[in-house]
């Protein structure tokens, strides 16, 4: 049985294995970015913990609620007289708390901007922090520029705060408060005096033992975040420091930024998000001992003030970033298809009964089988010459203009393998030798084709060495080739010298 002639195998350069990791492929899945321009910096972003996980974006004197399904504004809270700094949902998603530059703290129904339920005025100074307790629905904590942290029972607001950590503990403005997971009675505060403090809310204000521990950031603390009962992360200056609460000491310092780090967000199993004023958002793997960077984004239109990712229950659908320029970036992951590709969807019995017999064509059914010949790929020009034993023409076609380097090497290798180098170079003049010598001179530095080029040059010198002095064109070509050889020899000598120096350093 006859078989088709095998084609000339194409020479391919070695390729490196894919350097992308599964984590990189996951974060690159946040495509389809939606950009929204506000007139003022984006000070805060927070996702509703309850499905469908809508998110609140705080900017200037309003808070906008974006739909997780349409990425459009569905509610706007604008009953503020000054800049709003914080807008956070309660753990059940029913209430929204906001704090502004006048010191006012307001509690609204999450999706009813007109329903102002509770209004607190803890301080005449700007209140940057206002958030609900993660497990106790009627408790609220605030942090103001008067250096006082206050706890409120929102069901008994007329009595004032139920607990205060006065200004004797903090030496500057308070910028962040975080509850310790696993222990609802401990909170961490970040202050512009460069210190991170841990307080126990069970101890009354008359006792001096409210402060449990204190850590030095050595830079004004912009944000603190507890990612586990024993691990606390603080952002201040260009550094991010990780603290072990059990040992009371620092376990890691991340120096991956050039400007002040401002945003921290825990994505759970996907790592820790850190945003900085240099425009970078990076994801760190806190399950590894080295806290390696998994992935990162660069926003060129401003520094990052806030960033957040949808809760894990929503499969981390959205990644939202707020910049100092007022730009909001909303990126969404592609959803998985309901039916996997390649898997046949099962039909119901009723559907099968309804479609029964749809292919029946009657008693005299004819089946026509169409046989089609397999279409082969068109042969390249040098393959046609090789199949017709036209060795000289095959060599000429290898040096045609616009031909990839890999195809030229393929032809040279094939002629060498068949022992037809001399025959392909026979009967040539200076015009036909010129493109060959020019190509050899240009590609002599490539170590992958160096030995092959040397074999052809040796045959050319043997066959046409006596014609070099008689032809000015050949003399110039070989002169350029000699210069190129001397350059490569010099490079080899320098490489050997550098190798010797490196060996001395390793001793």
Residue, then its C-alpha position, 0 to 999 in steps of 0.5 A: x500500500x502506497x504512502x505519501x512522501x514525508x515532508x521536511x521537518x521544520x527546525x524550531x528553536x527551543x522554547x521555555x516552559x510556561x512561566x505563568x502559575x495557576x495564581x497568575x492565571x486566576x488573577x488575570x481572569x479579572x478582565x472586562x474593566x469598567x472605569x468610572x471617573x469621580x471628581x474627588x479621591x475614592x476614600x473607601x470601598x466595602x462589599x456587602x457580606x450578604x449575597x448578592x454582595x453589592x459594594x459601597x464606594x465612598x467619595x467626596x460627600x456621597x456614598x454610592x451602592x453599586x449592583x454586583x450584577x450590573x455594576x451600575x449605581x443603584x442607590x446614592x447616600x448624599x445627606x452629608x455636609x462634608x467629605x465622607x471617609x467611611x461607608x461600611x455594611x453590617x455583617x448582616x448587610x441590613x445597615x450602613x454606617x458612614x462617618x464624615x469630616x464634621x465628626x458625624x456618624x450616621x447609620x442608614x438602612x442599607x438600601x434606603x438612603x432616606x431612612x436615617x436610623x441613628x445619628x451620632x456626634x462622637x467628636x467635633x473633629x473629623x471621624x475617619x473610622x466607623x465600623x460595626x462589630x463583626x459578630x455583635x450587631x448592636x455594637x459600633x466603634x469609631x475613631x476620630x482625630x481627637x485621638x479617642x476610640x469610642x464604643x457605642x451600643x446603637x440601641x442606647x445612643x442617648x447614654x453616649x459611648x459605653x467604652x472609650x480609649x482616651x487620648x492618653x493612649x494615642x499620640x496622633x490621629x487614629x486612621x484604622x481600627x480592626x477587630x481580631x478574628x476569633x476573639x470579639x473582645x480585642x481590637x487593634x488600632x493604627x495611629x499616625x504616631x507610628x504605633x499599632x496598639x491592641x486593646x481589650x474591650x472587657x476592661x473598663x475605662x477606669x482601669x489602666x490595663x486596657x492596653x495589652x500590647x504595642x508595636x512600632x511601625x516607625x511610620x504613620x500607620x495608615x491601615x491595620x488588618x487582622x487576618x487570623x487570631x494570631x497574625x496582624x498586618x499594619x501598613x505605614x510608609x512604604x513598608x508592610x509589617x506582619x506581627x505575631x500576637x502570640x509572641x508579641x514580635x514582628x515576623x516579617x517586613x514587606x518592602x515591595x513598594x516605593x511610596x506609602x501603603x494605604x490599603x489592606x484587604x484579606x481575600x481569604x484563600x487567595x491572599x492579602x491585597x496591598x495597595x500603595x500610592x505608587x499605583x501598585x496593588x499586589x497580592x501576597x501569599x500569607x500561607x508561605x513563610x516568605x510572603x511571596x508576591x503572587x500577582x500585581x497590577x499597576x494603575x498609572x492614573x493615580x495612587x491607590x487609596x482603597x481596594x477590595x474583592x468580593x467575598x469568597x461566597x460570591x467566588x471573588x467575582x469583582x475586584x474594585x480599586x479606588x484611586x487618588x485621581x477619583x478613578x474607580x476600576x471595576x474588574x470582573x471575573x468570567x463566570x463558568x459556563x453552566x454546562x461544561x464544554x464537551x459534556x453532553x447535556x442530559x435531556x428529560x424523558x419527555x423531550x426524548x419522547x417528543x423528538x423520537x423518530x425525527x431522523x426517520x425518512x420512510x421505508x425507502x431511506x437512502x444513505x449517501x456516503x460522501x468520501x472526501x480526499x484529505x487536503x494536504x498543506x501546500x508545499x513550500x518552494x524549497x520542498x518542491x525543489x528538494x523533492x525534484x532533486x534540484x539542489x542548487x535551486x533549493x539552496x537559492x530559495x533558502x536565502x530568499x528575502x523575507x524567509x524566516x531564519x528557521x526555514x533557512x536553517x531547515x534547508x541547510x540541514x536537509x542538504x547536509x543530511x543528504x550529502x548535497x552541499x558540494x552539488x548545491x554550491x557547484x557552478x556558482x559565480x560571485x553574484x550567486x555566492x553573495x547572498x549566501x555569504x552575507x547571510x552567513x556573516x549576519x548570523x555567525x554569532x548565533x551559537x545554534x547555527x554556528x557549526x552548520x555555517x562553518x561547514x558551508x564556509x569550509x566547502x566554499x573556501x575549498x571550491x572557490x578559494x582561488x577566485x577570492x583575489x580575482x573578484x572584488x565582491x568576494x574579497x569584500x565579503x570574506x573581509x567582512x566575514x573575517x572581521x566578524x570572526x575576530x569579533x566573536x573570538x574577542x567575545x569568547x576571550x572576554x567571557x573566559x576572563x569573566x568566568x575566571x573572575x567569577x570562579x575566584x569569587x566562589x572560592 
